[in-house]
Amino acid sequence: MILADFITVTPTGLYCIYGDFYLDPQQPVKEAVVSHAHGDHAIGGSQNVYCTAATATFMKHRYRKFAAVDFFTKSYHESFKIKEVTITFYSAGHILGSAQVLMEYKGVKYLYTGDYKIEPDNTCEPFEFVEADVLITESTFANPETKHPSPVTEIEKLNETNANIMLGAYALGKSQRIIQLLNEHCPTKNVMVHHSIMPFVKIYEDYGVKVGNYKMYDRKVMKNNHEHQVYIVPPMVFHSYHKAINVVRAFASGWKNLQQQNGISLYISDHADWDAILKTIEQVHPKQVWTLHGDGKLLKDYFKDKLEVKILNG
């Protein structure tokens, strides 16, 4: 029997009363199961953190000694128990080390996707489809009007300009993917990386991910060469240099509002779009779908009278 209260939304985060643990808590807790290392899912200060090895490494870099009291790193497909709930991680395809969390309790399987994408990405482990009774899916882009274009087609837009490009990208995950895409599809570009992004690139390489060629940002290079330079910067730097001269601006994101007032739109997302969410539901074969991180109303309407869809976040 599916338990309606197996996962509940609390001010601290998603709570599983039957295992007495939190999924991606937003405040320090005793038992934290962390899907991936982005700051809106992984905070520092919890006592026991269960995650993949890469996620632990990213958290240790970001939060230093406050990352956690203890890390319990688990491989994909390795099952472990917290109280009476059996947990297994499966790749989520979002960033390096990102995991879906399969929770089994009294014969019922609950699958929490965390953030995910099902498209290929050479910089992280591919998404795995896992069957479950309840699919707890992110719904960031759960809108039929949202269809992510091919990342290759998007990155190839940068070949249309010889001018230097200031490219905004999240430091963890997106930046490494962009470096790899630039190397593969924009061979005339010289890739330079902001110093705050470099440690994450090095961690990717330590885990065997080949992102290709890049250099630490050099102001002289950018100043003396007015063509073919791509400077990858984190969002805060990108927005603070909104009046930067002699560069074309672009920001790698699935969000339309982040494309406004840029010289080039760059719709490269690491989240599932409408079609990908539908395909995931089809492959998981759930009896119920619970939605998080976004608006699940359109999914609820789409599956009306066919599949129970419950919106957890409001």
C-alpha positions as a LaTeX table, in Angstrom:
\begin{tabular}{lrrr}
\hline
Residue & $x$ (\AA) & $y$ (\AA) & $z$ (\AA) \\
\hline
Met1 & 0.00 & 0.00 & 0.00 \\
Ile2 & 1.32 & 3.42 & $-0.99$ \\
Leu3 & 1.71 & 5.63 & 2.08 \\
Ala4 & 0.50 & 9.17 & 1.34 \\
Asp5 & 2.74 & 10.54 & 4.10 \\
Phe6 & 5.90 & 8.62 & 3.11 \\
Ile7 & 7.49 & 11.93 & 2.09 \\
Thr8 & 6.21 & 15.20 & 3.54 \\
Val9 & 7.27 & 18.77 & 2.83 \\
Thr10 & 8.53 & 20.57 & 5.95 \\
Pro11 & 10.34 & 23.90 & 6.44 \\
Thr12 & 13.54 & 21.89 & 6.86 \\
Gly13 & 13.04 & 19.92 & 3.66 \\
Leu14 & 11.56 & 16.66 & 2.43 \\
Tyr15 & 11.09 & 14.36 & 5.40 \\
Cys16 & 10.63 & 10.59 & 5.51 \\
Ile17 & 9.06 & 9.76 & 8.84 \\
Tyr18 & 9.50 & 6.00 & 8.31 \\
Gly19 & 13.28 & 6.31 & 8.02 \\
Asp20 & 13.63 & 9.50 & 10.09 \\
Phe21 & 15.77 & 11.17 & 7.41 \\
Tyr22 & 15.57 & 14.16 & 5.08 \\
Leu23 & 16.06 & 14.32 & 1.33 \\
Asp24 & 18.13 & 17.34 & 0.30 \\
Pro25 & 17.41 & 19.23 & 3.56 \\
Gln26 & 17.59 & 23.03 & 3.58 \\
Gln27 & 18.81 & 23.15 & 7.18 \\
Pro28 & 21.32 & 20.95 & 9.03 \\
Val29 & 19.77 & 17.67 & 10.23 \\
Lys30 & 20.91 & 14.42 & 11.83 \\
Glu31 & 20.32 & 12.16 & 8.78 \\
Ala32 & 20.56 & 13.74 & 5.30 \\
Val33 & 20.27 & 11.90 & 1.99 \\
Val34 & 21.67 & 14.26 & $-0.64$ \\
Ser35 & 20.91 & 13.79 & $-4.34$ \\
His36 & 23.58 & 16.14 & $-5.73$ \\
Ala37 & 25.89 & 18.97 & $-4.75$ \\
His38 & 24.11 & 22.09 & $-6.01$ \\
Gly39 & 23.54 & 24.59 & $-3.21$ \\
Asp40 & 19.75 & 24.39 & $-3.34$ \\
His41 & 19.97 & 20.64 & $-2.60$ \\
Ala42 & 23.16 & 20.29 & $-0.54$ \\
Ile43 & 23.91 & 22.49 & 2.45 \\
Gly44 & 26.66 & 22.12 & 5.01 \\
Gly45 & 26.37 & 21.20 & 8.67 \\
Ser46 & 24.37 & 17.96 & 8.81 \\
Gln47 & 25.56 & 15.12 & 11.04 \\
Asn48 & 25.33 & 12.09 & 8.73 \\
Val49 & 25.26 & 12.67 & 4.97 \\
Tyr50 & 24.55 & 9.83 & 2.55 \\
Cys51 & 25.53 & 10.60 & $-1.05$ \\
Thr52 & 27.81 & 9.58 & $-3.92$ \\
Ala53 & 31.56 & 10.07 & $-3.67$ \\
Ala54 & 31.59 & 12.94 & $-6.19$ \\
Thr55 & 28.82 & 14.75 & $-4.31$ \\
Ala56 & 30.81 & 14.42 & $-1.07$ \\
Thr57 & 33.93 & 15.83 & $-2.78$ \\
Phe58 & 32.04 & 18.85 & $-4.12$ \\
Met59 & 30.44 & 19.49 & $-0.73$ \\
Lys60 & 33.80 & 19.26 & 1.03 \\
His61 & 35.23 & 21.83 & $-1.37$ \\
Arg62 & 32.28 & 24.18 & $-1.03$ \\
Tyr63 & 31.70 & 23.94 & 2.73 \\
Arg64 & 35.18 & 22.86 & 3.93 \\
Lys65 & 35.08 & 21.55 & 7.50 \\
Phe66 & 31.38 & 22.43 & 7.82 \\
Ala67 & 30.32 & 20.06 & 5.02 \\
Ala68 & 29.16 & 17.34 & 7.44 \\
Val69 & 30.15 & 15.55 & 10.61 \\
Asp70 & 30.29 & 12.23 & 8.74 \\
Phe71 & 29.92 & 11.25 & 5.09 \\
Phe72 & 28.66 & 7.83 & 4.08 \\
Thr73 & 29.46 & 7.61 & 0.37 \\
Lys74 & 27.58 & 5.05 & $-1.69$ \\
Ser75 & 28.04 & 3.79 & $-5.23$ \\
Tyr76 & 25.19 & 3.61 & $-7.71$ \\
His77 & 23.16 & 0.38 & $-7.21$ \\
Glu78 & 24.59 & $-0.13$ & $-3.70$ \\
Ser79 & 21.69 & $-0.60$ & $-1.26$ \\
Phe80 & 21.80 & 0.54 & 2.36 \\
Lys81 & 19.31 & 1.00 & 5.17 \\
Ile82 & 18.29 & 3.92 & 7.31 \\
Lys83 & 16.03 & 2.42 & 9.97 \\
Glu84 & 13.55 & 0.28 & 8.01 \\
Val85 & 13.87 & 2.06 & 4.66 \\
Thr86 & 16.17 & 0.51 & 2.05 \\
Ile87 & 17.84 & 3.12 & $-0.16$ \\
Thr88 & 19.62 & 2.73 & $-3.50$ \\
Phe89 & 21.18 & 5.46 & $-5.67$ \\
Tyr90 & 20.77 & 5.53 & $-9.45$ \\
Ser91 & 22.31 & 8.05 & $-11.82$ \\
Ala92 & 20.22 & 11.18 & $-12.43$ \\
Gly93 & 22.23 & 12.55 & $-15.39$ \\
His94 & 22.08 & 16.10 & $-13.95$ \\
Ile95 & 25.73 & 16.70 & $-13.00$ \\
Leu96 & 28.64 & 14.48 & $-11.99$ \\
Gly97 & 27.62 & 12.29 & $-9.05$ \\
Ser98 & 23.94 & 13.27 & $-9.16$ \\
Ala99 & 21.62 & 10.53 & $-7.95$ \\
Gln100 & 18.03 & 9.48 & $-8.00$ \\
Val101 & 17.06 & 8.02 & $-4.63$ \\
Leu102 & 15.05 & 4.78 & $-4.66$ \\
Met103 & 13.43 & 4.13 & $-1.27$ \\
Glu104 & 11.79 & 0.79 & $-0.49$ \\
Tyr105 & 9.51 & 0.30 & 2.49 \\
Lys106 & 7.09 & $-2.55$ & 3.13 \\
Gly107 & 7.24 & $-3.72$ & $-0.47$ \\
Val108 & 6.55 & $-0.29$ & $-2.02$ \\
Lys109 & 9.14 & 1.59 & $-4.10$ \\
Tyr110 & 9.33 & 5.40 & $-3.99$ \\
Leu111 & 11.73 & 7.03 & $-6.48$ \\
Tyr112 & 12.93 & 10.59 & $-5.86$ \\
Thr113 & 14.57 & 11.96 & $-9.00$ \\
Gly114 & 16.26 & 15.02 & $-7.56$ \\
Asp115 & 17.20 & 17.24 & $-10.51$ \\
Tyr116 & 17.68 & 15.21 & $-13.67$ \\
Lys117 & 17.99 & 15.13 & $-17.43$ \\
Ile118 & 17.73 & 12.15 & $-19.75$ \\
Glu119 & 19.72 & 13.61 & $-22.68$ \\
Pro120 & 23.34 & 12.47 & $-23.21$ \\
Asp121 & 26.05 & 14.50 & $-21.48$ \\
Asn122 & 29.69 & 13.47 & $-21.79$ \\
Thr123 & 30.58 & 15.10 & $-18.46$ \\
Cys124 & 28.37 & 13.01 & $-16.16$ \\
Glu125 & 26.90 & 9.56 & $-15.71$ \\
Pro126 & 23.88 & 8.84 & $-17.98$ \\
Phe127 & 20.36 & 8.86 & $-16.57$ \\
Glu128 & 18.98 & 5.46 & $-15.57$ \\
Phe129 & 15.31 & 4.55 & $-15.82$ \\
Val130 & 14.15 & 2.69 & $-12.71$ \\
Glu131 & 10.69 & 1.24 & $-12.16$ \\
Ala132 & 8.84 & 2.34 & $-9.02$ \\
Asp133 & 5.35 & 2.54 & $-7.52$ \\
Val134 & 5.66 & 6.27 & $-6.81$ \\
Leu135 & 7.70 & 8.68 & $-8.92$ \\
Ile136 & 8.65 & 11.84 & $-7.02$ \\
Thr137 & 9.79 & 14.04 & $-9.90$ \\
Glu138 & 11.11 & 17.57 & $-10.23$ \\
Ser139 & 8.78 & 19.63 & $-12.42$ \\
Thr140 & 11.00 & 22.66 & $-13.10$ \\
Phe141 & 10.06 & 22.72 & $-16.79$ \\
Ala142 & 6.81 & 20.72 & $-16.66$ \\
Asn143 & 5.09 & 22.73 & $-19.39$ \\
Pro144 & 4.13 & 21.43 & $-22.87$ \\
Glu145 & 5.45 & 24.67 & $-24.34$ \\
Thr146 & 8.93 & 23.96 & $-23.00$ \\
Lys147 & 11.08 & 21.85 & $-25.28$ \\
His148 & 14.83 & 22.11 & $-24.80$ \\
Pro149 & 16.69 & 22.44 & $-28.11$ \\
Ser150 & 19.72 & 20.31 & $-28.93$ \\
Pro151 & 22.73 & 21.48 & $-26.87$ \\
Val152 & 24.92 & 20.90 & $-29.93$ \\
Thr153 & 22.76 & 23.22 & $-32.08$ \\
Glu154 & 22.86 & 25.81 & $-29.29$ \\
Ile155 & 26.62 & 25.72 & $-28.69$ \\
Glu156 & 27.25 & 25.90 & $-32.45$ \\
Lys157 & 25.59 & 29.35 & $-32.42$ \\
Leu158 & 28.84 & 30.61 & $-30.89$ \\
Asn159 & 30.62 & 29.79 & $-34.15$ \\
Glu160 & 28.56 & 32.50 & $-35.86$ \\
Thr161 & 30.54 & 35.28 & $-34.19$ \\
Asn162 & 34.28 & 35.91 & $-34.14$ \\
Ala163 & 33.91 & 38.41 & $-31.30$ \\
Asn164 & 34.97 & 37.54 & $-27.76$ \\
Ile165 & 32.18 & 36.01 & $-25.69$ \\
Met166 & 31.44 & 36.37 & $-21.99$ \\
Leu167 & 29.52 & 33.20 & $-21.18$ \\
Gly168 & 27.63 & 32.88 & $-17.90$ \\
Ala169 & 27.30 & 29.36 & $-16.48$ \\
Tyr170 & 26.83 & 27.77 & $-13.07$ \\
Ala171 & 30.21 & 26.89 & $-11.58$ \\
Leu172 & 29.32 & 23.26 & $-10.89$ \\
Gly173 & 28.00 & 21.07 & $-13.67$ \\
Lys174 & 27.04 & 23.56 & $-16.36$ \\
Ser175 & 30.52 & 25.06 & $-16.74$ \\
Gln176 & 32.17 & 21.66 & $-17.21$ \\
Arg177 & 29.53 & 20.66 & $-19.75$ \\
Ile178 & 30.03 & 23.93 & $-21.64$ \\
Ile179 & 33.84 & 23.49 & $-21.74$ \\
Gln180 & 33.38 & 20.00 & $-23.20$ \\
Leu181 & 30.81 & 21.18 & $-25.77$ \\
Leu182 & 33.02 & 24.09 & $-26.83$ \\
Asn183 & 35.99 & 21.79 & $-27.33$ \\
Glu184 & 33.95 & 19.37 & $-29.41$ \\
His185 & 31.85 & 21.77 & $-31.49$ \\
Cys186 & 33.66 & 25.14 & $-31.48$ \\
Pro187 & 37.29 & 24.24 & $-32.25$ \\
Thr188 & 38.32 & 27.80 & $-33.17$ \\
Lys189 & 37.44 & 29.12 & $-29.71$ \\
Asn190 & 39.99 & 29.61 & $-26.94$ \\
Val191 & 38.27 & 28.65 & $-23.67$ \\
Met192 & 39.11 & 30.63 & $-20.54$ \\
Val193 & 37.65 & 29.91 & $-17.11$ \\
His194 & 37.01 & 32.15 & $-14.10$ \\
His195 & 39.19 & 31.24 & $-11.11$ \\
Ser196 & 36.19 & 30.29 & $-8.92$ \\
Ile197 & 35.14 & 27.61 & $-11.42$ \\
Met198 & 38.58 & 26.02 & $-11.74$ \\
Pro199 & 38.42 & 23.81 & $-8.59$ \\
Phe200 & 35.21 & 22.17 & $-9.83$ \\
Val201 & 36.81 & 21.52 & $-13.23$ \\
Lys202 & 39.78 & 19.89 & $-11.48$ \\
Ile203 & 37.45 & 17.65 & $-9.43$ \\
Tyr204 & 35.73 & 16.54 & $-12.64$ \\
Glu205 & 39.13 & 15.66 & $-14.09$ \\
Asp206 & 40.10 & 13.83 & $-10.89$ \\
Tyr207 & 37.03 & 11.63 & $-11.44$ \\
Gly208 & 38.18 & 10.84 & $-14.97$ \\
Val209 & 35.98 & 13.24 & $-16.92$ \\
Lys210 & 37.73 & 14.66 & $-19.99$ \\
Val211 & 36.38 & 18.18 & $-20.51$ \\
Gly212 & 39.02 & 19.18 & $-23.08$ \\
Asn213 & 41.26 & 22.24 & $-23.31$ \\
Tyr214 & 40.84 & 25.38 & $-21.22$ \\
Lys215 & 42.96 & 27.98 & $-19.45$ \\
Met216 & 42.57 & 30.12 & $-16.37$ \\
Tyr217 & 41.30 & 33.57 & $-17.36$ \\
Asp218 & 44.08 & 35.91 & $-18.42$ \\
Arg219 & 43.14 & 39.56 & $-18.72$ \\
Lys220 & 46.00 & 40.27 & $-21.13$ \\
Val221 & 44.87 & 37.56 & $-23.51$ \\
Met222 & 41.34 & 38.94 & $-23.58$ \\
Lys223 & 42.60 & 42.51 & $-23.97$ \\
Asn224 & 45.10 & 41.76 & $-26.75$ \\
Asn225 & 42.89 & 39.32 & $-28.66$ \\
His226 & 39.51 & 40.68 & $-29.70$ \\
Glu227 & 38.35 & 37.52 & $-31.42$ \\
His228 & 37.69 & 33.83 & $-30.65$ \\
Gln229 & 38.01 & 34.08 & $-26.84$ \\
Val230 & 35.25 & 32.55 & $-24.69$ \\
Tyr231 & 35.40 & 33.54 & $-21.03$ \\
Ile232 & 33.23 & 31.33 & $-18.78$ \\
Val233 & 32.11 & 33.10 & $-15.61$ \\
Pro234 & 29.71 & 32.24 & $-12.75$ \\
Pro235 & 26.31 & 34.02 & $-12.60$ \\
Met236 & 27.34 & 36.64 & $-10.02$ \\
Val237 & 30.28 & 37.77 & $-12.14$ \\
Phe238 & 28.19 & 37.68 & $-15.33$ \\
His239 & 25.52 & 39.94 & $-13.83$ \\
Ser240 & 28.04 & 42.31 & $-12.22$ \\
Tyr241 & 29.67 & 42.93 & $-15.61$ \\
His242 & 26.42 & 43.75 & $-17.39$ \\
Lys243 & 28.10 & 46.70 & $-19.14$ \\
Ala244 & 31.23 & 44.81 & $-20.23$ \\
Ile245 & 32.53 & 46.18 & $-23.52$ \\
Asn246 & 34.04 & 44.40 & $-26.52$ \\
Val247 & 32.28 & 41.13 & $-25.69$ \\
Val248 & 29.12 & 39.37 & $-26.81$ \\
Arg249 & 27.12 & 38.15 & $-23.82$ \\
Ala250 & 25.50 & 34.71 & $-23.49$ \\
Phe251 & 24.14 & 32.72 & $-20.54$ \\
Ala252 & 23.74 & 28.93 & $-20.65$ \\
Ser253 & 20.31 & 28.15 & $-19.17$ \\
Gly254 & 16.87 & 26.77 & $-19.98$ \\
Trp255 & 15.24 & 29.87 & $-18.47$ \\
Lys256 & 13.97 & 32.47 & $-20.95$ \\
Asn257 & 14.44 & 35.38 & $-18.54$ \\
Leu258 & 18.19 & 34.69 & $-18.40$ \\
Gln259 & 18.43 & 35.03 & $-22.19$ \\
Gln260 & 17.09 & 38.58 & $-22.32$ \\
Gln261 & 19.43 & 41.45 & $-23.24$ \\
Asn262 & 22.17 & 39.00 & $-24.29$ \\
Gly263 & 23.84 & 39.04 & $-27.67$ \\
Ile264 & 23.31 & 35.28 & $-28.13$ \\
Ser265 & 20.60 & 33.11 & $-26.57$ \\
Leu266 & 21.99 & 29.82 & $-25.28$ \\
Tyr267 & 19.24 & 27.42 & $-24.23$ \\
Ile268 & 21.28 & 24.65 & $-22.63$ \\
Ser269 & 19.48 & 23.09 & $-19.67$ \\
Asp270 & 20.40 & 20.33 & $-17.23$ \\
His271 & 16.76 & 19.70 & $-16.30$ \\
Ala272 & 14.12 & 17.48 & $-17.88$ \\
Asp273 & 11.69 & 19.27 & $-20.19$ \\
Trp274 & 8.03 & 18.29 & $-20.73$ \\
Asp275 & 8.75 & 15.44 & $-23.15$ \\
Ala276 & 11.52 & 14.06 & $-20.95$ \\
Ile277 & 9.25 & 14.06 & $-17.89$ \\
Leu278 & 6.55 & 12.21 & $-19.87$ \\
Lys279 & 9.11 & 9.67 & $-21.10$ \\
Thr280 & 10.37 & 9.16 & $-17.55$ \\
Ile281 & 6.84 & 8.54 & $-16.28$ \\
Glu282 & 6.29 & 6.07 & $-19.12$ \\
Gln283 & 9.50 & 4.16 & $-18.29$ \\
Val284 & 9.09 & 4.19 & $-14.50$ \\
His285 & 5.51 & 2.82 & $-14.71$ \\
Pro286 & 4.41 & 4.48 & $-11.46$ \\
Lys287 & 1.00 & 4.08 & $-9.88$ \\
Gln288 & 1.29 & 7.66 & $-8.62$ \\
Val289 & 3.38 & 10.73 & $-9.53$ \\
Trp290 & 4.30 & 13.32 & $-6.91$ \\
Thr291 & 5.77 & 16.61 & $-8.17$ \\
Leu292 & 8.32 & 19.00 & $-6.67$ \\
His293 & 10.42 & 22.04 & $-7.62$ \\
Gly294 & 8.10 & 23.71 & $-10.06$ \\
Asp295 & 4.48 & 23.71 & $-11.10$ \\
Gly296 & 2.89 & 20.27 & $-11.40$ \\
Lys297 & $-0.57$ & 21.55 & $-12.39$ \\
Leu298 & $-0.12$ & 20.91 & $-16.12$ \\
Leu299 & 1.03 & 17.35 & $-15.45$ \\
Lys300 & $-2.00$ & 16.85 & $-13.22$ \\
Asp301 & $-4.29$ & 18.09 & $-16.01$ \\
Tyr302 & $-2.53$ & 15.97 & $-18.63$ \\
Phe303 & $-2.97$ & 12.75 & $-16.64$ \\
Lys304 & $-6.47$ & 13.52 & $-15.38$ \\
Asp305 & $-8.47$ & 10.29 & $-14.89$ \\
Lys306 & $-5.45$ & 8.23 & $-16.07$ \\
Leu307 & $-2.84$ & 8.57 & $-13.34$ \\
Glu308 & $-2.88$ & 10.11 & $-9.90$ \\
Val309 & $-0.62$ & 13.19 & $-9.78$ \\
Lys310 & $-0.04$ & 14.82 & $-6.42$ \\
Ile311 & 1.63 & 18.22 & $-6.11$ \\
Leu312 & 3.83 & 18.16 & $-3.00$ \\
Asn313 & 4.95 & 21.78 & $-3.03$ \\
Gly314 & 1.60 & 23.52 & $-2.80$ \\
\hline
\end{tabular}
